[in-house]
Amino acid sequence: MPYWLARERRGQDGDWIQRFDPRFWTVDFPRPMMACVVATAPDALRVDCEFLYEGQLSGLIWSSEDRLDHPLLAYETRRDYSHAVLRFHWRSGGIIALDQANGPTLTIEGRDAAGQARSWYVRLWNYASGTPTDAQVELPFSALGSGWFLPGTPVHPADIDRMFISLVPEGFVPGSTAPLATRGEGFVELSGIAYHGDHASLAIGDVMLPPHEERIATAYDDAYNQEPTRLLRNIRGLGYRDRILHYLGMSHFPRLEAEGGAMPVARPAAICTPARRWHERFYAAAGAAGYAVINSLSYELLADHCPAEWQQRAHDGSAARTGWDPPSALLSPANGEAMAWLQSAAVQFTAMQQAAGLPVLFQVGEPWWWVVPHSGAPCLYDDAAVAALGGSPPVIADMRAPLDGAQTALLDDAGALLAQSTTALGQAVRDTAGGAAGGTAEILLLAFTPTILDPAMPELKRANLPAGWAWPAFDRLQLEDYDWLTAGFDARCRAAIAEVDARLGYPVERQDYLSGFVLDPADAEAFWPRIDAALDRAAARGVGQRYVWALPQVARDGYTRLPPPKEDDVQAFDDVEYPLALGRDAAVSPEFSTSIALTASGHERRNTLWSDARLRFDVGPGIRSEEELGTLIAFFRARRGAARGFRLRDPFDHSSGGMTGPPGPLDQPLGTGDGARDSFALVKLYGDGAQAQRRPITRPRAGTVRVSVNGVESFAWTLLPGGRVQFVEAPPAGADIRAGFLFDVPVRFEQDRLDVTGANFAAGEAPSVPLIEIREAT
């Protein structure tokens, strides 16, 4: 499907926003505290903070450059705030007040008049009227002074990168890492936000792409610092509709409580106030915009906050750790307290979903028994798992090694435990949904095939793709395979889908596909074409619900998915052959396009504009009877003149073996294997060496294609539309891939009129019937 990676807005629709629009503020803070910002009115916002340590500080931020929105929806960069005034009404509670030491300060980061990087610290109380917790603030940028007292050091307002208002808890001790005696909850409300003077408005992208057939995924751990409706504005503007898959995360939503020198999640589970405020706003705004939200919870928790006894462990006692920085831990499906905590979190988010009037949609996200990447050791040996698996389960030190019967039986038992835990989690959500009048829930399961179907660990599916997940255990099955997809392992992706289908049996109409993702922006140009093509392949397979993973990378890289093109009759092609045999009288004309510039000295400069010749034919001389003439006229009318293409066999060049000889599997080089690539386009070379002319073959004759790998004929492949050979397994690195075939030329009638006169034909004069080759995408 058409797409592009937009880097900037070039003529697309735009609009204007007031500077300091509440939707475009952000928050930032050191973990493990939490904060959020939500817009409460077109000119108002609210910040909620949850402080845990004495030295924590949160910032409410306005950035001059938009680094978060998609390039087609971002606001313009403007760093000059001269000759303008920002006004707002301030109300706060639970934080140090405006008039106190360490009270709210506007930190301005930019450059001075000499271009040197500089920060200024503007005490808001100096520009406030009212009480320390309820005041009107007026900030004249061209007259601001930095410092405790006025007039202070003048601020240079013409080159500002960003500014943020610092918020600290009551009892704040600069630099302290001691926990607060009690959790500190604070808030700030800015209302009546108004900006007057020069550059009071900012240009902003305002595209509204037509809805396409894809959906989008988001993640709270990536978006917690943004105002929720800002995400929805991007989602809607980029054409995503229907459902939003929202990963609730593993680090920012839980409430934390001090326990000795640690800060684990609260037990029983509780959602911290900022996360609750954020999601209430998100759910309400999503529903108002016509979206349903799928809540997604995984079996991960940030390791720093996960109780030790909840964590999966390998046979040597080492805890399961993901590769993220900081790492997350994996909850043991056998630990009742951990699973009860997860169920409670799911229930609380479900209740918020229902309160917003949304349907209850819940995904169990990537539940699995972790395998240590470097050693291959499965993490089946935490205390709860050991007890549930018989008290003394056999040791599996490396999933890549051969396993005996006792070890495979252990994996089957572990799979049963995993299935029981996911069923219980889904049932907790169903019970909550059923508590409302007429309430129902849809439960989805997400499986990550590159891990659970790793070819190096063929028995791992016993534990991580258990039979207890088979249809209809869940309402929908969701699959993702981005490790293989972005590496180009298409054969593995296809094989995994086939194995999941055989093992779990979900009808294709009950399957979803997640395509993504691009962790490193340096990989954008290479990965997004594969991600986009995978969406098309899933659609061709009949998968109706497809998700792009995920919005942060879509916005960062400018990925822009366009709606499917309407059928273009000019490009229509009928896969039928020209019905008449061509004799030696038919004319064939290969044509190149070359620009030739003649210099003053008489020398030429030649530039080839086409890499391949375009053929022209005149098939009129091959017509020998009135019956054949009638066949031609009928065929011309059926093709609607030049509107529809068809196949033509070139009598002078239709084989990979020479021009017209029998094809063999060694005839034409298609490429060299790299261990990942599994499809190769058919081509025919004319000439030798690096200068050989390369002709794509898009219309091979299916029964004539023969393929070889390293000189040995192979039959483990299929022929795809467009003349591509797809192997069951990717050929090994360095393998020489060759093929032989017969082929036709895709052509159309050159004109919409066919001139034939009976008298001339009776006199032996052949009509002229020009055809022209069609360029087809490869």
Steps between C-alpha positions, in 0.01 A plus 500: 500500500628854437684659790782740563725619779412867535783717629319834496179661387517620141175656394274266697208644694581721796332704770596730787516448875564744780845471648483306827193304387429261794510192275867545420657534844690201638632387837832351602634365828744251650374152559346355703272800561210551260324797345259573217354797316146511361314780327186589692376773265618671179697742720568288809703204619564300814816329623483220757812379679577209726828559689682220680836652602592827667721620215266434205404777258251500214498739207207635296658564160441708188739428210564738214564205267241225460686168523199285587235546233508348153672742257171557316329596828775681690502869592763728356829570676514858624747599769435873521272606786586871488233765544239259632332418832384166640215514753330225699323439828694279739351264756698234686497260791737245648808671360718778637313826448597789273647720774723238663865409444512230229155611396386479134765647273494551124828367362575640154757319284639664190777731387596856593541786255854380422373151411641331812293225663337638812230423757296753699293435814190714532323491836127490418406672828673814372241520223195382695212680669282316749583233755792254478262221392242701304640780287497675165839476326617735225835439325619782266781320316686813393511621861561179696772489764681189620563464873332515840452875501405741225622649276737201472706399199317582177376201300581495128162398354592474131666155501326264742504121457267405781366614835369304793332571831653303787271334752628344825322333794436649836795388710735532202871457582727580203709197398348268761434137411312430822137390458228737609331410828175465305441493125478857371211579268491844344327681216520818299226653289563767237185660363427795276829438317548788256795622296497849346751686288735403219470147362203424720393219265693206363444327167420133546447205269136407470487212253202268507595196297209294369439199723694193390457145621766493772484560874762641736671387819616729781685449826453692824865455595588700187222760522456570872665842463259622229148633524269213396303683230828584327539129423145475372552800274790317333309174476199660335699728270700204367190304400490236775149409612290252695721350773809619685720231655628665817780329693461609861870443560709349774654799676287815523146405601554312832494680830821441694550478874822519704603168648830506682749644253294397196198646322290204377151514356220550750326188618212464435536653155422869462525733203685818588307827481679643193443180302137492605444866399676444168299193410168650602569783257629262231201265517246783497663677206545176306134413542393848394709462183342165414781269611492184706808434716656158559669499840818290490684360802809282483673279757779758537581743779795733528752292692572776753136486616423128467496296824776242486270205573279585199780473244565212263838337558733261320626175654800684649276751680574791265200723439349545155598836349406657170750696295340838564691766694402502781395134474163354580430182694257225396215404732472131576168353380522264798517775764149558632577841652659627177208378290248649744684834473485484120131412505426789738679748271304367201172534690575861597578603143190316382287698746642827359430376149139429592459834677592671172231303317750294301459132415717271712787379285800342672820348365720257691829624361788261424465265800790256509763321697818697443810340348838653588634619161868416544459162668168371371389422856121509553379686809276229647657477843370773732369357827134515398570333166713227656219421745237501224715278278534220749753629752811370324465556127779382267756763412510646152820700469479575129190488280728462197630162620322166440233436764385172649145390575495638854617839381241525222232392747614785726454744212149367441418551868643852491285573196193383687587735789542789258166426334325483838642838600395672176151349524466631856615846395248511218226373726565774755437754224189314381363494854549876534335567165214269588436695817356784292154464349541297182876529525723278290873486435718403208826333605796492263832317523824637354778255408849595382603225261876567467544406866248224551580333164875555496639232262792446739254400775244274331346377826442845651152518349390236749536760777435823311236402245298259712208293380288681759505805274331320212186649349264602655694569821523867395273713287785614276860393443756771423841421353814710462836406353698821473842348577472273196308751290750782527792260450345378175425144621175478303511122473510467879208741532289290264601172660412635846152605386443154356618333822283722720202427275562126528563507876229744618246493218369857508295588189669772297208732568586470871866590451672839518848599392741754652760636259802690628724627651797730446699540820789694345410793271810418294313188381191686383577494127571126507228382740188698409470351148500153658247602765272653239525197272419269793173687554411432137589131533284468810211661314548262209490209747158618617604660831247778551649682799858616450694730732809712447734474800529769614397867498826643646704353214236597242522862616879502536567358154208664320351169386190589299270221386271602217156357424479218245484632144176465313510260208654672202359357180799631304723262696257204478648177365327190369724198550416356158715440195471671168282250314680485166831343413766743387688418186836620382328795337420656842712805585685539831680822598697528827522868595724685746492865599833681481567872531788613276665838547736624229785715629654792311796280408273242340535245780188334639380454854251216525275417796283189514160590645359147508677201657296258289368507145132545428367278224267595220330244278293504185303175491289589198718321244431171677126507419428253218122458471168672559443260789821620669398859425173439681690351795719811513203737497326307779821496707550874442146578619539274806814694599309827450765621266809621685334476844596146600828315470564140397779251434692471175761242409791668322583262213865610506574511878292301749745278688775525759694245294643714224210670325260214426672187635377267774548644851730343761543566875846656451407750226474837673656629828237641735724595791702376796349368822566678829329257738200733545366592157257238372358650179676588176368672188532325166728685258667444167843645427617622161876533465774404744651632820405810695372678188243233416151636441260362761142430391235432765272209411154560646297256291676161505317190382435327830557141396836577340689654793797301635718619791839401634698577817877462476462307175247248637142517378259592781130431529444666841356823363184658365447747219346829616311752285729743324767243423649436842630167628439450873689225682357302790824573690736786422802374303825502698739791489711499186272261309479556123133525401413436134192425296374415153157571353289584198325836516248731337506876457227708668357725226198706404361631175679825425186671371133505586409457132548199274498585129405207278350517149360195326618606154860548607503173691353314201770653283767350728587816692561422869349739755726682746435388861757673724558375857720656768660339805361583845747590776408295806624548854739235625 
